[in-house]
Amino acid sequence: MRRNEVIDAAKDLINGDRAADYGDAYDNHGRICEGWNIIVREALKTHGYLTPSHVALMMDWLKTSRLLTNMDKYDSWVDKVGYSALGAEFVALDARSVEQTMEYARGGFTNGDVRTEK
């Protein structure tokens, strides 16, 4: 795929389906920013840094922000459940020693794809 094809595809999405599904892009990103700032602030207060579990919360909030505009997006509901499940798994991994975590990661760490097969 050439760069102009990618640009055209993105242009079609952000000016078409995505705009219709999630509302004004600036407003949507503003909602996402508000939630992410809360998560980051608390992460820094409680941990001193972001963890993979915090990122799972941030991704969940991204989906929540989109759903606020259009609650009829089934895939966003599925993604939220997936991020929650991953977040819970990451908390358990964070509680392990570095050696245990590395061993687990070599044997079956998630690839990050929380969507169902299409």
C-alpha positions in Angstrom: 0.0 0.0 0.0 1.3 3.4 -0.9 1.3 6.4 1.4 -1.3 8.3 -0.6 -3.6 5.3 -0.3 -3.2 5.3 3.4 -3.8 9.0 3.6 -6.9 8.8 1.5 -8.2 5.9 3.6 -7.6 7.8 6.8 -9.2 10.9 5.3 -12.3 8.9 4.4 -12.5 7.5 8.0 -12.0 10.7 10.0 -14.4 12.7 7.7 -16.9 10.0 7.3 -17.6 6.9 9.4 -15.5 8.0 12.5 -17.0 11.5 12.5 -20.5 10.0 12.3 -19.8 7.3 14.9 -17.9 9.4 17.6 -18.9 13.0 17.0 -16.6 16.0 16.6 -13.0 14.8 16.8 -11.8 17.7 19.0 -14.6 17.1 21.5 -14.0 13.4 21.6 -10.2 13.9 22.1 -11.0 16.4 24.8 -13.1 13.8 26.7 -10.3 11.2 26.3 -7.8 13.7 27.6 -9.8 14.4 30.7 -10.0 10.7 31.6 -6.4 10.0 30.8 -5.2 13.0 32.9 -7.1 11.5 35.9 -5.6 8.1 35.4 -2.1 9.4 34.9 -2.3 11.7 37.9 -3.4 8.8 40.1 -0.8 6.5 38.7 1.9 8.9 39.5 0.5 9.5 43.0 0.2 5.8 43.8 3.0 4.2 41.8 5.3 6.9 40.6 4.9 5.7 37.0 2.5 4.2 34.6 2.0 0.5 34.5 0.5 -1.7 31.8 -2.7 -1.9 34.0 -2.9 1.9 33.9 -2.7 1.8 30.1 -5.5 -0.8 30.1 -7.6 1.7 32.1 -6.7 4.4 29.6 -7.7 2.3 26.6 -11.0 1.4 28.4 -11.6 5.2 28.9 -11.0 5.8 25.2 -13.7 3.3 24.4 -16.0 4.8 27.1 -15.4 8.3 25.6 -16.5 7.0 22.2 -19.5 5.2 23.6 -20.7 8.5 25.2 -21.5 9.7 21.7 -22.8 6.5 20.3 -23.8 3.7 22.7 -24.7 1.4 19.8 -21.1 0.4 18.9 -20.9 -3.3 19.9 -17.2 -3.5 19.1 -16.5 -0.8 21.6 -18.3 -2.7 24.4 -16.3 -5.8 23.5 -13.1 -3.9 23.5 -13.9 -2.5 27.0 -14.3 -6.0 28.3 -11.1 -7.0 26.7 -9.1 -4.1 28.2 -10.6 -4.8 31.6 -9.6 -8.5 31.4 -6.1 -7.5 30.3 -5.8 -4.9 33.1 -6.7 -7.5 35.7 -4.1 -9.9 34.2 -1.5 -7.1 34.2 -2.1 -6.4 37.9 -1.3 -10.0 38.7 1.8 -9.9 36.5 3.0 -6.7 38.2 2.8 -8.5 41.6 5.2 -11.2 40.4 8.9 -10.9 40.5 10.8 -9.8 37.4 12.0 -13.4 36.9 8.4 -14.8 37.1 7.1 -12.1 34.8 9.8 -12.8 32.2 9.1 -16.6 32.4 5.3 -16.0 31.9 6.0 -13.6 29.0 8.1 -16.1 27.2 5.3 -18.7 27.5 2.2 -16.9 26.5 2.0 -13.1 27.0 -0.9 -11.6 25.2 -0.3 -10.1 21.8 -2.6 -7.1 22.7 -5.4 -8.0 20.3 -8.5 -7.8 22.3 -10.9 -8.0 19.4 -12.8 -11.1 18.4 -12.0 -12.7 15.0 -13.9 -11.0 12.1 
